[in-house]
Amino acid sequence: MSRSLVLAVFLSFVAVTSINAADWPTFRGPHRNGETTDTAIPLEWGPEKNIRWKTRLPGPGNGSPIVVGDRVFVTCALDKDGTRRSLLCFDRATGKELWTKTATIEEREPTHETNPYCAPTPASDGQRVLAWHGSAGLHCYDLAGNELWSADLGHFHHIWGYASSPLIHNDRVFLNCGAGARAFVACLDKQTGKILWRTEEPGGKDDGGPNWLGSWSTPLITTVDGAEQLLLFQSSKVNAYDPASGRILYTHTGAGPLAYSDVMTTTIDGTGPVALALAGYGGKGIGFKLGGSGDTTSTHRLWQSNAKPPQRIGSGILRDHYLFLPNETGIECLDALTGKQRWFHREPRQTFWASLIATPDRIYATSQQGTTYVFSPDPTSWKLLATNPLNERTNSTPAPAHNTLFLRTAQHLYCIQQP
């Protein structure tokens, strides 16, 4: 066997075995629920405390880090106009930049100042890493940075930009393509980038106005009655798709028109599998039983929020039948079975857009001002465990992996680790 062939076999083996329980390979983690079983994630840190390294980033971004083996990946635009959209790879141990791959687009697209270009989080299966750059396409690389394929999914236009992250499941890639007047869900072959199916979604105005709507949610795979379903929070509803064909199995309506967060699921004794979808910008939230066919709004509804809720961006953590959820003004705990609020905590001069993450006994909430509050998952009251300021703005969700927390701000990528 030649030396080059031996090296190729070795690298292939490393790639195949790089996804393990300690990795964080996609948005909200390997199970897409924000949970890690790692009990050694740091409780406390600050600008001069428990920072193993920090690396300057070329620009701001809302995309979260992912961690695969000895590598950390983030997306970032290399210019303010968003014409150069990149995937960056860093060494997990040192923070050294290993490679950057850039997709270019000539036309300057609109977005909101709070949502810089390259908002989606990358996704990896241990052999390849994917980055969706909106109108600049979906790009697939191996872990060494060699492009394996790219897919042109067309042009997307919305005044608030794009944000949905790709999801890799088995041999397929699922992507919520939008927001704007042109929107659809796509399924691609992860080996080749070939589109296997696409299911159109009625779009809406892409210039704002009184009829704001759109979905920036990332798909979620769940199993109901022994069969897999792809759940996605679309504008005003949740759709369940057949992952094999893209056929809509059922729809549950009643949520608000702006779908920022992900569908969140749990199983409640005596009720079965349950899904929650809480809309942003004052829109209603819903809780319902999974399963059924057609329009399940009247048959599977558990609750719909009536009072006008606050702005909600990030996704929450479900423990038993309690949902811990960030909103723009603070952190709240809801009963997943009824939708009723158990408690609410407002932190002065802080706003929360990032999704929550959790270890077995802690929940982490990172504010836009760069402070992470660690609290107990207690449904009876807010119980603060630690307050950790970095004094840099962020809308990104931290990634816990390998006893370490990786946190992306507008300026840096941080590696937070206890000595």
N, C-alpha and C positions, 0 to 999 in steps of 0.2 A: 504494500500500500504506500502511495507517495506521501511525502510530508504534507503537501497542501491538502490532500484528501483527509489525512488524519486530523489536521487542524479544522477542516470543515465539519467533520463528524463531531469533534469535541465542542465546537461552537454551537452546533445544532443541539447537542445534549444539554449544554449550559442554558440555552434559550428555552428548551422544553421544560426544564426543571426549575426555571427561575421564579415562576409564580408559586408562592407558598403561603402558608397561613399568616406570615408576618408582612406580606406585601399589601399595598393599597393600590390596585391596578386600574381603578376607574372612579368616576365621580361618586362620592358617598360610599366608597369601599367595595370589597369583593361581593358583598351581598346587597349592595345598593340601599342600605338602611342606616348608614352612618355609624355602625357599631364595629368595635374591635374587641377581641378577647384579650388583647395585650394589657396586662396589669401594671406595666412599668413605664407607661407614658408619663412624662413629667407633670407634677402638680403645680409647680411654681417656676417662673422665669421672669426676666426683665432685660433691658438693654445690656446690662453687665452681669447677668446671672443665668447660668445654664444654657448659654448660647455656644454651641460647638463651632458653628461657622455661619456667616451670612455672605451672600453673593449679590452683587449689584445686578439688577435687571435692566435691560435697555429701555423699558417703558412700563407703564402701568397696565393692569389687566385684572379681570375678575376670575379667570380660569384658575382652578385649584391644581395643586401639584398631585401627581401620582408617583408611586414608588414601585419599582420592579427590580428585584435583586439588588445590585449595587448601583442602580441608576435612579435619578429623579428627573421627571419631565414636567415642563410647563409650556404653555403657549404664550406668545407675546408679539405684539406688532413692533416693528423696528422703526416706524415713523408715525407721526401724529395723524397722517392722512389715511393710515391703514392700507397702503398700497403694497407693503411688504409684511406678510403675516407668517410667523415662524413657530416652529417647534424647537425648544431648547432642551438639551440633555446635559445633566450634571452628574458628577461623581458623588455618590451618597456619602462617602466618608470624608471628603475634603471640600465639596462645593465647587470643585474645578469644572469649568465648562468643557464638555467633551466634544459636542458638535451642535450646530444649528442648521436647520433646513428651512428654507423660505419659499413660500408661494407668493407670486406677485399678481396684482390686479391693477389695471390702469385706471379704472373709474373709481372716483372717490364716492363711497357710500355713506348714507347718513347713519348716525348712531347717537346715543345720548352720552353726555359727558360722564355720567356715572357708570356707563357700560362701555369701556374702551374696546377697541377691536380685539379679537381673539379671546372672547369670553368663554367659549366652550372648554371644558376640561378634556385632556387626552384620554385614551383608553388603550389598554394593552392586554394581551393574552399570554405574555411571556416570550413570544417569538416575534411579535410585531407590535408597533405602536401606531395609533391612528390619531389624526388631528383634523377637525373640521374647521375650515376657514370661511364658511359662508359662501359667497359668490366665487371665492377663489378655490373652491373644491374641497373634497375629502381626500386626504393624503395618507398613505400607508408606508411605513418604513420598517426595516429590521432594526434591532437594537444597536447596530453599529452606525445607523443613519443612512443606509442605502435605501433609496425609494423602491418599493416593490410594485406599487401601482397608485394611480390617482383617478378619481371619478369627478367629472364635471356634472353637477346636479342643477345647474342653471343659475339664474340671477335671483337674489332675494333682497327685498327692499322694505325696511321699516324704520321709522324715525327713532326707534329705541334699539335698533340693531338686532343681532342674533345671539343665542346663548346656549341652545340645547347641545348636550354632549353625546358622542356616539356610545353605543352599547355593543359589546362583543359577547355573543352567547353561542356556544358550540361552534359551528362552522359559518356563522352568519354575523353580519353587522346590521344593527338597527339604528335609524337616525330620524329624528323629528325635524323635518326641513321646513323652515319658516323663520320668523313670523312674517306676516304681511298678506297681501292679496293673493299671493302664490304660496300655497302650503300643502304639504303631503308627508306621509310617512314612507320611508324607503327601507328596503331590505337588500343587502348586498352580500355576495360571496366574499368571505374574508381572505380567501386565497388570491382572487383575481380582481375584485372590485366590480364584477359584473352585477348589474341590478337584477335581482330575482323577482321582486314585486314592488309596486308602489301603490299606495292607497291615498287618493286625493282627499283633502280636507277643505271644506269651504273657507275661503280666506275672508278678508275684510279690509277696511281702510288701513292704509299703511302710513297715513300722515296724521294720525291722532284724531282729535275732535271728539264730539260727544259720544260717538259709537266706538270707542277704543275697544279693541279685542286682539287676541293673539295668544300663542302658546310658545313658551320658552322652556318647557318642561322636558326632562330626559326620560326615555322609556324605562320600564321596569318589567322584568319577567317574574311571573308568579305561577303557582300550580293550584288549580281549582278542580276538585273531583278527579284527580289523577291526570289532568291534562294541562299542559302549559298554556299560558295566556300572556300576551304583551299588553300591559296597561299603560295608558298615556293620558295625562291631563290635557285635554284640548279646551279651547275657549268654551266656557259655560257647561262643560260636560266631561265625563271620563269615558273613553272608548276602550273596549277590550278586543284585541285583534288575535286572530289565529296566526302564530308566528310562522307557520309553514306557507300560508297563502296570502296573508294580508287581509283576509275577510274580516269584517267587523262582526264579532260574536254578539255583543250587546253594547248598549249605550246607557249611561246614567246621567241625567241632566240635573240642573239646579244650582250649579256652582257659578261664581262670578265670571265675567268675560275675560279676565286677564289671568292666564295660567302660568305663573312664574315657578311655583314649587313643584316637586314631584308628587305622584300618587304615593301614599304611605299605607302600608298594609300590616295587619296583625290578625291573630286568631283569638276570639273571645269565647270562653266556655259558655255553652248554652246558645251561642249565636252563630259560631263558625267563623270563616274568613271574612274580614271586614276591610274596606278601603276608605280612606279619608282624602279629600281634595279641598284645599283651602286657598281661595283666590286672593289676588293682590288688589291693591288700590281700592279698598273698601268693598270688595266683592264678597258674595256669600260663600260659605264653606258647606260641604256636605259629608255625611257619613252614610255608608250603605253596605249591604251584604253582597259579596262577590258571587258571580254565577248568574244563570238565567240566559235569556235570549231576547233579542229585539230591544225595545225600550223598557228598562227595568225600574224606571223612576217611581212608579206607583206601587210596585210589588216588593222592592228591595230597600226602600228608603228607611234609614234609621233616624236621621235628623237633618235639618237644614238651619243654618244660623239665620236669625231674623234681625238682630240688632246690626247696625252698620259696623263692621269690624275695622281695625286699623289696616294700614298698608302692610302686606306680607310678601316677602321675597323668598326667604330660605325655607328649607324643609326641616322637619323636627325629628324627634326620637320617640318611639313608642315602647313603653314598658308595661306589660300586662295590658290593661285597657286604659292606660293614661298616655296622653300625648303631651310632650314637652316641646314647645314651639316658639321660635323667635318671631317677633313682629317689629315694625320699625321703632316702636316706642319702648319695647322691653321684652321680657320672657314670660310666658304663661303656661299653665298646665290645664289641659282640657280632659274631660271624660270622653273617651273615644266612642262609647256606647250611646251617649246622649248629646254630646257637643257642648255641654255646660262647662263653664270655667270653674276650675277648682281654686286657682290662685293666679295672681298677676304681680310681677315685680317690675317696677320702673327704675332704671338706673339713670340718675341725672346726667344730662349732657351726653348721653350715649344713644346711638341708633344701631339696629341690628339687621343686616342683610344676609350675612353668611348663614349657611345651614349649620345645624348643631352636629356635633360628633359625640360619641360616648364610649367609655370603657365600662367594665362590669359595674363599677360603683361610682362613676362620676359622669357628668355631662359638661361639655365645653361649648361656650357661646362667645364668639368673637365679634366685637363691635366694629362699626365703620371707622371708629377712631383708633383702632389697633389694640384694644384691650380685650383680653380673653378672660371671661369669668367662668370659674369652675364651681359647679354646684352639685348638690346631691339629688338623685332622681327620686325625690320624696313627693308624693301627690298631696301631702297635707299642707306644705308651706315651702317657701323659698329658703334654702339653707346653703349659704355661700361657703365655699371651701378655700378659694384663693382668687386673687385679683392680679392679673399679669399684663402690665402695659408694655407696649413696644413703641408707642408714640409715632406711629406711621399709619396712614390711612389704608384700609383694606376692605374689599367686599368678598374676598376669597375664603373658601372653607378649608381649614387645616386638614392635613393628611397624617394620621398616626400610623407608624410602621417601624418595625424593628426596634422597639423600646424608645422611639424617637418621634418628635412631632415636627412636621415640615409645614411652614406657614409662609404664604406669599403675601407681601404687601405691595403698595404702589411702587416701592423703590427696591425692595430686596426679596430674596428667597432665604428664609431662616431655617437652620437646623437646630432644634431645641432638644437638649439631652442632658439628663443628670449625669454628673461624673461617676 
